[in-house]
Amino acid sequence: MSYKDLYAPYITPDLEEHRLNVREFAEKKLAPIRDRYEELNLDGKGLNFPWEALKLIGENGFLAMYIPEAYGGRGKPLLYDVITIEEFSRVCGAMASITQYTPSLVCSPLLLFGTEEQKKKYLPPLVKGEKLGAFALTEPDVGSDTAAIRTRAERTGSFYIINGHKKFITIGNLASTFIVFAKTKPEAGARGITAFIVERDMEGISFPKQERKLGLRYIPVSEVKLENVKVPAENVLGGVEMENRGIYIALNALDHGRCYVAAQAIGAAQAALEQALKFAEQRVEFEQPIINFEAIQWMIADMTMRIEASRLLTYRATYLRDLAIKGKIDSRTVTLPAAIAKCYASETATFAAHRAIQILGGRGYMHDHEYIPVKPLPPLEKIYRDCRIYEIYEGTNEIQRYVISREIARLFGVKIK
């Protein structure tokens, strides 16, 4: 039995061939770009975005492959996207973010809820990498409690006037297309939220602040301010009949995003494991390679167990999400497995990076490329910085545990207040 056979029946020969092609592309094309931009962004400002990487990824058809050909995609099963993100993340978490963010949180709701006109207008340039999209939900005082957002949209004739302030918006200051969530019926709480397609050149949009971050340094995160932004009624995502149904769109998109974040986490954990294994084979202490020591073997074993479990959980969630996209199962079916995969895989990434640094010792703590046992892969200190966000975005892991407990209770007919 080969290593790839562990993932049958999810991974077909075609998918495995795709993995090998993506890995070669990531190591040969993306790793050199990664190294240049890491140096450019060492101050933590994250002001230099690798447009050349986005162009390459888009030209090679690696963005949103699940989108039908009619809208610029390749019509592939969703596992193609997940494997792409996993392999990109193995080389660089930021490169995976380029491939993960717009396709999951912007393309997914456009495909599933957009009108035919909206899909034809907005999807092709996003899928080709010609434009970036942003998911504008979080606000300065509102994170996990989506129902508490303060952004308002008031109907005036054939337009809506949006006023609000969004925070921690990934790629916010670079995006051309925004999915903005605003309250159109404030008294209804979560059931009064509407999703709007907002374009960058609409008057009244500004980006007051770009954040400095621990990791993913060249993926910008910014504030987005909307002051009397005039949005046509035809830009309600899904049409005006979807007014006040924005919370459903947001939660559906987050289920998709959680599959992608889990894949991102697996790639980071895999890179950490490979670095630790190779170093332990090479490093000699007490006249023998340290891989011979039981303490090191147990750390490797613990990393491996968690990575293998994370991968299988993620592939299952992705398989179900693919069925939901195709309308073969209820989208609610994906909520539990996606939350489990995201929560477990993200914590696995942090765990694996932590253990790998421990195995490398002081060398694992350093940025210098002299200390990279497997050269195409990033230094462990970068992996450690990058993967910390996986436990936070697309819903904190505390929220994932909330979702998991309530979904499993619902399945077994147990009521939770």
C-alpha positions in Angstrom: 0.0 0.0 0.0 1.3 3.4 -0.9 1.0 6.6 1.2 -1.7 8.0 -1.1 -3.9 4.9 -0.6 -4.5 6.0 3.0 -7.0 8.6 1.6 -9.1 6.3 -0.6 -11.9 6.7 -1.6 -11.6 10.5 -1.4 -8.4 10.8 -3.5 -8.7 9.4 -7.0 -5.6 8.9 -9.3 -6.6 12.2 -11.0 -6.6 14.1 -7.7 -3.2 12.6 -6.8 -1.8 13.7 -10.1 -3.2 17.1 -9.5 -1.5 17.1 -6.1 1.9 16.4 -7.6 1.4 19.1 -10.2 0.4 21.6 -7.6 3.4 20.7 -5.4 5.8 21.2 -8.2 4.3 24.5 -9.1 4.4 25.7 -5.5 8.0 24.6 -4.9 9.3 26.0 -8.2 7.2 29.1 -8.8 5.8 30.2 -5.5 8.7 29.5 -3.1 11.0 32.1 -4.7 8.3 34.8 -4.6 7.6 33.9 -1.0 11.2 34.5 0.0 11.4 37.9 -1.7 8.2 39.1 -0.1 9.1 37.8 3.3 12.1 40.0 3.3 10.1 43.0 2.0 7.6 42.6 4.9 9.9 41.8 7.8 8.8 45.1 9.5 5.3 43.6 9.8 3.6 46.3 7.8 2.5 43.9 5.1 2.3 46.7 2.5 3.8 44.6 -0.4 1.3 42.3 -1.9 2.6 39.6 -4.4 0.5 40.5 -7.4 2.9 38.4 -9.5 1.9 35.3 -7.5 -1.8 36.0 -7.9 -1.3 36.4 -11.7 0.6 33.1 -11.9 -2.0 31.2 -9.7 -4.9 32.6 -11.8 -3.2 31.9 -15.2 -2.6 28.3 -14.2 -6.3 27.8 -13.2 -5.7 27.2 -9.5 -8.4 29.7 -8.3 -11.9 28.4 -7.5 -11.7 25.4 -9.6 -15.1 24.3 -8.4 -16.8 27.2 -10.2 -18.5 26.0 -13.4 -16.9 26.7 -16.7 -19.8 29.1 -17.6 -18.5 31.5 -15.0 -14.7 31.1 -15.7 -13.9 28.1 -13.5 -13.0 24.5 -14.4 -16.0 22.7 -12.9 -13.9 20.4 -10.8 -14.8 18.7 -7.5 -14.1 20.8 -4.5 -11.3 18.5 -3.4 -9.2 19.9 -6.2 -9.3 23.3 -4.4 -8.6 21.8 -1.0 -5.6 19.9 -2.2 -4.3 23.0 -4.0 -4.6 25.0 -0.8 -3.0 22.3 1.3 0.0 22.1 -1.1 0.4 25.9 -1.4 0.3 26.2 2.4 3.0 23.6 2.7 5.2 26.1 0.9 3.7 29.3 2.2 0.6 30.1 4.3 0.2 33.5 2.6 0.2 31.9 -0.9 -2.6 29.6 0.3 -4.5 32.6 1.6 -4.4 34.1 -1.9 -5.9 30.9 -3.2 -8.3 30.4 -0.3 -9.9 33.7 0.7 -11.7 35.1 -2.4 -12.8 31.7 -3.8 -14.4 30.7 -0.5 -16.0 33.8 1.0 -16.7 35.7 -2.1 -17.0 33.3 -5.1 -19.0 30.7 -3.0 -21.9 33.0 -2.0 -22.0 34.5 -5.5 -22.3 31.1 -7.1 -24.9 29.7 -4.6 -27.0 32.8 -4.1 -26.2 35.3 -6.9 -28.6 36.0 -9.7 -27.5 34.9 -13.2 -26.5 38.5 -14.0 -24.5 38.8 -10.8 -22.6 35.5 -11.4 -21.8 36.4 -15.0 -20.6 39.9 -14.0 -18.5 39.2 -10.9 -17.3 35.6 -11.0 -15.0 35.4 -14.1 -12.6 38.2 -13.1 -12.4 36.8 -9.5 -11.8 33.2 -10.7 -9.1 34.3 -13.2 -7.2 36.4 -10.6 -7.9 39.6 -12.4 -9.6 41.0 -9.3 -9.8 40.3 -5.6 -12.8 40.0 -3.4 -13.4 40.7 0.3 -16.0 39.5 2.8 -17.0 42.5 5.0 -18.7 41.1 8.1 -16.5 41.8 11.2 -16.8 45.2 12.8 -14.7 47.1 15.5 -17.0 45.9 18.3 -18.5 42.9 16.7 -16.7 39.6 16.0 -18.4 36.3 16.8 -21.8 37.8 17.5 -22.8 38.4 13.9 -26.3 39.5 14.8 -24.9 42.5 16.6 -23.4 44.3 13.6 -24.1 48.0 13.4 -23.7 48.7 9.7 -27.0 49.9 8.3 -28.5 49.9 4.8 -31.6 52.0 4.2 -33.7 51.7 1.1 -34.3 54.9 -0.9 -36.1 54.3 -4.2 -34.1 51.9 -6.3 -31.0 52.3 -4.1 -29.7 51.4 -0.6 -27.6 53.8 1.4 -25.0 52.0 3.4 -23.2 53.4 6.5 -20.9 51.4 8.6 -17.4 50.5 9.7 -15.8 47.1 9.1 -12.6 45.8 10.7 -10.1 43.0 10.1 -11.2 42.6 6.5 -8.7 40.4 4.7 -7.5 42.0 1.4 -10.0 44.8 2.2 -7.8 47.6 0.8 -7.0 45.7 -2.4 -10.4 44.2 -3.2 -12.5 45.3 -6.1 -15.6 43.4 -5.1 -17.0 43.3 -1.6 -19.7 41.2 0.0 -20.9 43.6 2.7 -23.3 42.6 5.4 -25.6 45.4 6.7 -28.8 45.5 8.7 -31.9 46.4 6.7 -34.3 45.6 9.5 -32.4 46.3 12.8 -35.2 45.2 15.1 -35.1 41.7 13.7 -31.6 41.0 14.8 -29.9 38.2 12.8 -33.0 38.0 10.6 -32.6 41.6 9.5 -29.2 41.3 7.8 -28.8 41.7 4.1 -25.8 40.9 1.9 -24.8 43.5 -0.7 -22.3 43.4 -3.6 -20.4 46.6 -3.2 -17.8 47.8 -5.8 -14.6 49.5 -4.9 -15.3 52.6 -7.1 -18.6 53.4 -5.4 -18.3 56.8 -3.8 -18.0 56.7 0.0 -15.7 53.7 0.5 -12.4 54.3 2.3 -9.7 52.2 4.1 -8.6 54.1 7.2 -6.1 51.6 8.6 -4.1 48.6 7.5 -3.2 46.3 10.4 0.3 45.0 11.3 0.2 41.3 11.9 2.0 38.4 13.5 1.9 36.3 10.4 0.7 36.1 6.8 2.5 39.4 6.6 2.0 40.2 2.9 -1.8 39.4 3.0 -3.2 42.8 4.0 -5.9 43.2 6.6 -7.6 46.5 6.8 -10.6 48.5 8.0 -13.3 49.3 5.4 -15.4 52.4 6.1 -18.7 53.0 4.2 -20.1 56.5 4.4 -23.4 57.0 2.5 -22.4 54.5 -0.1 -25.2 54.3 -2.7 -25.7 50.7 -3.9 -28.3 49.8 -6.5 -31.1 47.5 -5.4 -29.9 45.0 -8.1 -26.7 44.6 -6.0 -28.5 42.8 -3.2 -26.9 39.4 -3.3 -29.4 37.1 -4.8 -31.8 39.9 -5.7 -34.2 41.9 -3.5 -36.1 38.8 -2.5 -33.0 37.9 -0.5 -33.3 41.0 1.7 -33.0 40.2 5.4 -31.5 36.7 4.6 -27.9 37.7 4.8 -27.1 35.7 7.9 -27.9 32.5 6.0 -25.6 33.6 3.2 -22.8 34.4 5.7 -23.1 31.1 7.6 -23.2 29.1 4.4 -20.0 30.9 3.1 -18.2 30.3 6.4 -18.9 26.5 6.1 -17.1 26.6 2.8 -14.3 28.7 4.2 -13.8 26.4 7.1 -13.0 23.5 4.7 -10.3 25.8 3.1 -8.8 26.9 6.5 -8.6 23.3 7.6 -6.6 22.5 4.3 -4.4 25.5 5.0 -3.7 24.3 8.5 -2.9 20.8 7.2 -0.3 22.1 4.7 1.4 24.1 7.5 1.5 21.1 9.8 2.8 18.9 7.0 5.7 21.3 6.3 6.5 21.3 10.1 6.5 17.5 10.2 8.8 17.3 7.2 11.2 19.8 8.5 11.4 18.1 11.9 11.9 14.6 10.4 14.7 15.7 8.1 16.5 17.6 10.9 16.1 14.8 13.3 17.8 12.5 10.8 20.7 14.9 10.2 21.3 16.2 13.7 23.8 14.2 15.8 23.9 14.4 19.6 25.6 11.9 21.9 27.1 10.3 18.8 23.9 9.4 17.1 21.0 11.1 15.1 18.4 12.4 17.4 15.7 10.6 15.5 16.9 7.5 17.5 15.8 9.0 20.7 12.3 8.0 22.0 11.4 11.5 23.0 11.8 12.7 19.5 10.0 9.7 18.0 7.0 10.3 20.2 6.8 14.0 19.1 6.9 12.8 15.5 4.2 10.2 16.2 1.9 12.7 17.9 2.3 15.2 15.0 1.6 12.4 12.5 -1.5 11.2 14.2 -3.0 14.6 14.3 -2.1 15.5 10.7 -3.6 12.2 9.4 -6.8 12.7 11.4 -7.1 16.3 10.3 -6.6 15.4 6.6 -9.4 12.7 6.8 -11.8 15.1 8.6 -11.1 17.8 6.1 -11.6 15.5 3.0 -14.9 14.3 4.5 -16.2 17.8 5.1 -15.0 18.9 1.6 -16.7 15.9 0.0 -20.0 16.8 1.7 -19.6 20.5 0.8 -19.2 19.5 -2.8 -22.5 17.6 -2.6 -24.2 20.6 -1.1 -22.9 22.9 -3.8 -24.4 20.6 -6.4 -27.7 20.5 -4.5 -27.5 16.8 -3.7 -27.7 17.3 0.1 -28.9 20.0 2.5 -26.2 22.6 3.1 -26.8 22.3 6.8 -25.3 18.8 6.6 -21.9 20.4 6.1 -22.0 22.6 9.2 -20.9 20.0 11.8 -18.1 18.3 9.8 -16.7 21.6 8.6 -16.5 23.0 12.1 -14.9 19.8 13.4 -12.3 19.8 10.6 -11.5 23.5 11.0 -11.2 23.3 14.7 -9.1 20.1 14.9 -6.8 20.9 11.9 -6.1 24.5 13.0 -5.0 23.3 16.5 -3.0 20.5 14.8 -1.1 23.1 12.8 -0.1 25.1 16.0 0.8 21.8 17.8 2.9 20.5 14.9 4.8 23.8 14.5 5.4 24.0 18.3 6.8 20.4 18.4 8.9 20.9 15.3 10.5 24.0 16.7 11.2 22.0 19.9 12.9 19.3 17.8 15.1 21.9 16.0 15.8 23.8 19.2 17.3 27.2 18.7 17.5 26.7 14.9 13.7 26.4 14.8 13.4 29.8 16.4 15.5 31.5 13.8 14.4 33.1 10.5 17.7 32.6 8.7 17.3 30.2 5.7 20.6 28.4 6.7 18.4 26.5 9.2 15.9 25.0 6.8 16.4 21.2 6.5 14.0 20.9 3.5 14.9 23.9 1.3 11.7 24.6 -0.7 9.7 24.8 2.6 9.6 27.9 4.8 11.5 28.3 8.1 9.6 27.0 11.1 9.4 30.4 12.7 7.3 31.6 9.7 5.1 28.5 9.9 4.5 29.1 13.6 3.6 32.8 13.0 1.4 32.1 10.0 -0.6 29.2 11.5 -1.7 31.0 14.7 -4.5 32.8 12.8 -6.1 29.5 11.7 -7.6 29.1 15.2 -9.2 32.6 14.9 -10.5 33.4 11.5 -13.6 31.9 9.8 -14.9 31.7 13.3 -12.7 31.2 16.4 -12.3 27.7 17.7 -14.5 28.6 20.7 -17.3 29.3 18.2 -16.5 26.0 16.4 -17.0 24.2 19.7 -20.3 26.0 20.2 -21.4 25.0 16.7 -20.2 21.4 17.2 -22.0 21.0 20.5 -25.3 22.4 19.2 -25.2 20.5 16.0 -24.5 17.1 17.6 -27.2 17.8 20.2 -29.6 18.7 17.4 -28.8 15.4 15.6 -29.6 13.4 18.8 -32.7 15.4 19.7 -31.1 17.0 22.8 -32.1 20.6 23.5 -29.6 23.2 24.5 -30.8 26.6 25.7 
